[in-house]
Amino acid sequence: MADDMQITETSESEKRIKQLSEKVRLTAEERDEKDRLLKESGEKVASTERERDFYAGFTDVLANNPMAKDHKDEIKTKVLSGYTIEDATFAVLGKAGKLGQPKPEEPPSPVGGSATTTPPQGGEKGIPDMTREEKRAALMEAEKRGDISLT
């Protein structure tokens, strides 16, 4: 009888050890699943925030780099991968060879103000293009019209 009791105690203790081992394994799996879900959730939030920041700041980028509108999707991809908007813009436009190109000039608007505005005529030269004599002649003409005074 003593042998039967010892066998029963051994099998009960083995059952208990197996139950506890299974419980530890399940707890570890639950913990790992929870960590994975938290990480995925954090990544989704970060991605959404980067996309929001992209749309909020892209208009500012367009003001400085009008060529960026042609590469919006490429810039967005870079921003979503972790770049700042400015860094992504420089990377994409630099690679495309469009960085540093001048903004398209808009004609001056005659709206507002009390000064008379006349758009420049096609035949007139800009001041940087004029020779010294042409600049002097333009000053003399402006003085005759009364636009400027040398006194």
C-alpha positions as CSV (number, residue, x, y, z in Angstrom):
1,M,0.0,0.0,0.0
2,A,2.8,2.3,0.7
3,D,4.0,1.9,-2.9
4,D,0.5,2.8,-4.2
5,M,0.5,5.9,-2.2
6,Q,3.9,7.0,-3.4
7,I,2.9,6.3,-7.0
8,T,-0.3,8.4,-6.6
9,E,1.6,11.2,-4.9
10,T,4.2,11.2,-7.8
11,S,1.5,11.2,-10.5
12,E,-0.4,14.0,-8.7
13,S,2.8,16.1,-8.4
14,E,3.6,15.5,-12.0
15,K,0.1,16.6,-13.0
16,R,0.5,19.7,-10.9
17,I,3.9,20.5,-12.5
18,K,2.5,20.0,-16.0
19,Q,-0.5,22.3,-15.1
20,L,1.9,25.0,-13.8
21,S,4.2,24.7,-16.8
22,E,1.2,25.1,-19.2
23,K,0.0,28.1,-17.2
24,V,3.4,29.7,-17.5
25,R,3.5,29.1,-21.2
26,L,0.0,30.6,-21.7
27,T,0.9,33.6,-19.6
28,A,4.1,34.2,-21.7
29,E,2.1,33.9,-25.0
30,E,-0.5,36.3,-23.7
31,R,2.2,38.8,-22.7
32,D,3.9,38.5,-26.0
33,E,0.6,39.0,-27.9
34,K,-0.2,42.1,-25.8
35,D,3.3,43.6,-26.5
36,R,2.9,43.0,-30.2
37,L,-0.5,44.6,-30.2
38,L,0.8,47.6,-28.3
39,K,3.7,48.0,-30.7
40,E,1.4,47.8,-33.7
41,S,-1.0,50.4,-32.2
42,G,1.9,52.7,-31.5
43,E,3.2,52.4,-35.0
44,K,-0.2,53.2,-36.5
45,V,-0.5,56.3,-34.3
46,A,2.9,57.5,-35.2
47,S,2.2,56.9,-38.9
48,T,-1.1,58.8,-38.7
49,E,0.6,61.7,-36.9
50,R,3.4,61.9,-39.6
51,E,0.7,61.9,-42.3
52,R,-1.2,64.7,-40.5
53,D,2.0,66.7,-40.1
54,F,2.8,66.2,-43.8
55,Y,-0.5,67.6,-44.9
56,A,-0.3,70.5,-42.4
57,G,3.2,71.5,-43.5
58,F,3.2,70.7,-47.2
59,T,1.7,74.2,-48.1
60,D,4.6,75.8,-46.4
61,V,7.0,73.7,-48.4
62,L,5.2,74.7,-51.6
63,A,5.7,78.3,-50.8
64,N,9.5,77.8,-50.8
65,N,9.7,75.1,-53.4
66,P,6.9,75.2,-55.9
67,M,8.4,72.3,-57.8
68,A,7.5,70.1,-54.9
69,K,3.8,69.8,-56.1
70,D,5.0,67.6,-58.9
71,H,6.6,65.2,-56.4
72,K,4.0,65.2,-53.6
73,D,3.6,61.4,-53.4
74,E,7.3,60.8,-53.3
75,I,7.8,63.4,-50.5
76,K,4.8,61.9,-48.6
77,T,6.4,58.4,-48.8
78,K,9.7,59.8,-47.3
79,V,7.8,61.7,-44.6
80,L,5.9,58.5,-43.6
81,S,9.2,56.6,-43.4
82,G,10.5,59.1,-40.8
83,Y,11.9,62.1,-42.6
84,T,10.9,65.6,-41.7
85,I,9.0,67.5,-44.4
86,E,11.9,69.7,-45.3
87,D,14.4,66.8,-45.4
88,A,12.1,64.8,-47.6
89,T,11.5,67.7,-50.0
90,F,15.3,68.3,-50.3
91,A,16.0,64.6,-50.8
92,V,13.3,64.2,-53.5
93,L,13.9,67.5,-55.4
94,G,17.7,67.0,-55.2
95,K,17.4,63.6,-56.7
96,A,15.1,64.9,-59.4
97,G,17.5,67.8,-60.1
98,K,14.9,70.4,-59.4
99,L,16.3,71.8,-56.2
100,G,17.1,75.5,-56.3
101,Q,15.2,76.3,-59.4
102,P,13.6,79.8,-59.3
103,K,10.0,80.2,-58.5
104,P,7.8,81.1,-61.5
105,E,7.4,84.9,-61.5
106,E,4.0,86.3,-61.3
107,P,3.3,89.6,-62.9
108,P,2.9,92.5,-60.4
109,S,-0.7,93.0,-59.4
110,P,-2.2,96.5,-59.9
111,V,-4.7,95.8,-57.1
112,G,-4.6,98.1,-54.1
113,G,-2.5,101.1,-53.2
114,S,-2.7,104.6,-54.6
115,A,0.4,104.6,-56.8
116,T,-0.1,104.3,-60.5
117,T,1.1,100.9,-61.6
118,T,2.1,100.2,-65.2
119,P,3.3,96.9,-66.1
120,P,6.8,97.0,-67.6
121,Q,7.0,97.2,-71.4
122,G,8.6,94.4,-73.3
123,G,11.3,96.8,-74.7
124,E,12.4,98.2,-71.3
125,K,15.5,96.8,-69.7
126,G,15.8,96.0,-66.0
127,I,18.3,98.0,-64.0
128,P,20.8,95.2,-63.8
129,D,20.8,95.0,-67.6
130,M,21.3,98.7,-68.2
131,T,24.6,100.3,-68.9
132,R,25.8,103.2,-66.8
133,E,24.7,105.8,-69.5
134,E,21.3,104.1,-69.7
135,K,20.8,104.3,-66.0
136,R,21.8,108.0,-66.0
137,A,19.3,108.7,-68.8
138,A,16.5,106.9,-66.9
139,L,17.2,109.0,-63.8
140,M,17.2,112.2,-65.8
141,E,13.9,111.3,-67.4
142,A,12.4,110.4,-64.0
143,E,13.5,113.8,-62.7
144,K,11.8,115.6,-65.7
145,R,8.6,113.7,-65.1
146,G,8.7,114.7,-61.4
147,D,8.9,111.1,-60.1
148,I,12.1,111.9,-58.2
149,S,13.8,115.0,-57.0
150,L,17.5,115.5,-56.6
151,T,17.2,118.4,-54.1
